């Protein structure tokens, strides 16, 4: 009878555990990074994966244009996915991005940005409206009772969604330091040394002319970009009854933690408030063994070693002219080349080149045979190269890649070329120069040692801070500046008061001196 009672009790307990939802020490996170692909997705998903390994649960919100992620060998079984639907054919969302990338490569970063910025902002607003209008999806997210939302800073919709769901907001900036983002979260931006440029970043100290230009860029960027976003997203806030008496700037500044994918071993030192935490190099780390075919090719390079060539997630299928230039440059190299490229149809590939659609970049960068890394300038790959001490050649094509190129040149750890203007001789000679430049190699090893000398890896640091803020909140780390009006924050009222006092003081002095002078004149005339 005792055994029967024990078995019955055990069954009841197990049934209770299975039926009743409960959460022990594990936290629950809602992740969102754009539509759900590319380097921005990889950055945030890497953090999410690390949280899952620590026993937490992650629900990832993506668009139906990226629904293929649910079948990914890496992500499909790691996350629970929620899908929001576009109100237009989903392939248009990816086509828009491809058009921006194509124009960036063909016409230049600035020209493409001005050409596409309005469409990007407008379509982002439409996507946000589609998401917030899906009442069934929003109800599921609300009832999930997440501990925090972790999202990419680029799409303001995450601020609206976090506010509507009443969640602790944590943002991830996948790029390096950007003044326009830093100032949104309370970081002081002094134009005399905090550079705002997204490309062609000058070396410090700035000259008078550079400081003058930087002064205007710092303020104009904030006014222009935040103005464009605010016009659309403030209306969405009213439409969906999201803090209707506040604006986009205010709810974005509610973030209790902001992770910057940067490290001061490789970037200019700038002041940051406590709730902005640097975690540069989230995808870098220890290497895994290479697949046999890649290992055999790399080992066969002999003393000449291997050049690793990749144009990243977006800038891969470049125009035909650039592709021919790259192939011609490879022909004259004594070393072997590992090239990440999608389409080799009708192309004659040199015998020293191995082309693959996907490459384990971090593992290849950590291989002793890898001598130089030639790539488009993505931030994640920069820190992977820095971690492993591999000199760099940057071919910036879009976004903040010009900033990374300037970072490489200013630090003396590599060189850069204009992907649109370079010839095959330019590319070949630059690779050979970096291969043979002992100064570049020595400086890269030095910075790599500085970068790696930390008590925690960037990924460990990121997960620690996310857990900490999800448990205890992070409002005590936010500068109170973020809760002040422009008048209070800029001391306009104080300066105005001091000006009034100064004017009154000089007015009283003037009246007093006039009175004394008149009295003196009257006395003299009377005598």
C-alpha positions, 0 to 999 in steps of 0.5 A: 500500500505504501508503494502504491501511495508513493507511485500515485504521489509521484505521478501526481507531482509529475503531472502537475509539473507537465501541465502547470507552466512554471519558470525556475531560474530561467528568464524569458526574452523576446528578441528582434533584429530587423526583418531577421537576416544578415549581420544584424540578425547574426549579432543579436542571435549569437547573444540569444543563443548564449542565453539559451545555453545558460538555461533561458528561453528566447522567442525570436520575432522575424518577418515572413520574408525571413521565415526560412530561419525557422528551418536553420540548422543553427537557429531553428531548434534554438529559438521559438519563432514568432512571425509577422506578415508584411502587407505586401509581397514579402520578397519585396522587402528583401528586394529593397535591401538588395537594391540598396546594396547594389546601388552602394556598390555601383554608385557609392555609399553616400549616393545610395543612402540619399537615394534609398533613405526615404524608402527605407524609413517609410517601408520600416514604418509600414512594417511596424504598422503591420506588426502592431496591427496584428492583434493575435500576434500582439496578444500572444506576445503580451501573454508570454510575459517576457522579462525583457525585449532585446532588439536592434537599435536600427528599427525604432519599432522595437521601442514602440513594441517594448512600450506597448508590451510594458517590457524592460527594453534592452538594445543592441548596436551591432555597429561600432561607435556612432554618435547619432546613436550614442547621443540618443541614450545620453552619451555626451558628444563633444565635436572637438574629438568625438567624430560623427562621420560614418566613413572616412573617419579622420585620425585624432587630433582633429584639425580646425577645419575637421572640428568645424565640419564635425560640429555641423555633422553631429547636430545635422545628423540628429536633426535629419535622421531623428526628424525623418523617423519621428514624423512616421513613428510618432503617428504610429504611436498615436494610432496604436495608443502607445504613450500618446503624450510622449514621442519616439525620442522619449520612449527610445531613451527608456532603454535600461541597457544598450550594448555597443558592439565596439571595444576601445582597444580598436576605437577612439576613446569616448565617454559613455554612461553606465547603461551603455556597455561595450561588447565588441567582438560578440562572434569572435572566440576560440576556433573549431576544427575546419572541414577536411576539404578546407583544411587540406586546401589551407595546409597545402599552401606551404610557407606562402599561406592563405588569403581569406577573401569575403564580401560578407552577407550582403555585398557578395554578388557584386557587379561583373566588372568588380568580380573580374577585377578580383579574379585577375588580382588572385592570378598574380598571388603566390599564396592560396585564396579562400574566397566566399562567393555565391555564383561561379558560373561562366567564371574561370577560377585560378588554380590557387583559389578555392571558392565556397558559398559559405566559410567558417570565417572565425575558424579560418582566421584562427588558422596559423596559415591565414596571413591576410583577411580581405573583406568588405568591412563588417564589424563582426568580422573586424573583431574576429580578425583582431582577436586572431591577430590577422592583418586586414585589407578593407573594401568598404561598400555600404553602411558603416563599412567606411568607418571600419576601413578608417579604423583599420588604417588609423590603427595601422593594422591594414589598408583600404581600397575603393571597391568601385575604383580599384584595379586588379593591380591595386588589389594584388599589390595591396595584398602583397604589401600587407603580407610583407609589412612587418610594421602592420603585422607587429601592430596587429599582434599588439592590439590583438593582445590588448583586446584579448586581455579581459576577464570576460569574453564579449559574449559573457559580458553581454549575457551577464548584463542582460541577465542582470538588467532583466532581474533587477532593472537598469533604471539606476544606470541611466543618466537622469539627463534622459528624463529632462527637457531640452531646456533643462538638459541644455541649461537654457533656463539657467543661462537665460537667468544669468543673462537677465541678471547680467543685463540687470546688473549692467543696467543698474550700474549704468543708471548708478554711474549716470546718476553719480555723473549727473550729481557730480556735474551739478555740484561742479556747475553750482560751485 
